[in-house]
Amino acid sequence: MWYFSWILGLGLACAFSILNAMWLELSETDGKVRPDRRPER
């Protein structure tokens, strides 16, 4: 049953990397106004 733990670990590593990338994208744009997305007055 070594394959079960291997697949489980691989799945958790992939999930962690996806969540980490999503968090990075969110934190880069948090509180910043992009030059092409200025608020309308």
C-alpha positions as CSV (number, residue, x, y, z in Angstrom):
1,M,0.0,0.0,0.0
2,W,3.0,2.3,-0.4
3,Y,1.3,3.7,-3.6
4,F,-1.6,5.0,-1.5
5,S,0.6,7.2,0.6
6,W,2.6,8.3,-2.5
7,I,-0.5,9.4,-4.3
8,L,-1.9,11.1,-1.2
9,G,1.3,13.0,-0.7
10,L,1.5,14.0,-4.4
11,G,-2.1,15.2,-4.3
12,L,-1.5,17.2,-1.1
13,A,1.7,18.7,-2.6
14,C,-0.2,19.8,-5.7
15,A,-3.1,21.2,-3.7
16,F,-0.6,23.2,-1.5
17,S,1.2,24.6,-4.6
18,I,-2.1,25.7,-6.2
19,L,-3.3,27.4,-3.0
20,N,0.1,29.0,-2.6
21,A,0.0,30.4,-6.1
22,M,-3.6,31.7,-5.5
23,W,-2.6,33.4,-2.3
24,L,0.4,35.0,-4.1
25,E,-1.8,36.4,-6.8
26,L,-4.2,37.8,-4.2
27,S,-1.5,39.3,-2.0
28,E,0.2,41.1,-5.0
29,T,-3.0,43.0,-5.9
30,D,-4.2,43.6,-2.3
31,G,-4.8,47.3,-1.8
32,K,-3.1,48.4,-5.0
33,V,-4.7,50.4,-7.8
34,R,-3.5,49.2,-11.2
35,P,-2.8,52.0,-13.7
36,D,-5.3,50.5,-16.2
37,R,-8.0,50.1,-13.5
38,R,-8.4,53.6,-12.0
39,P,-11.6,54.2,-10.2
40,E,-14.2,56.3,-12.1
41,R,-15.1,59.7,-10.7
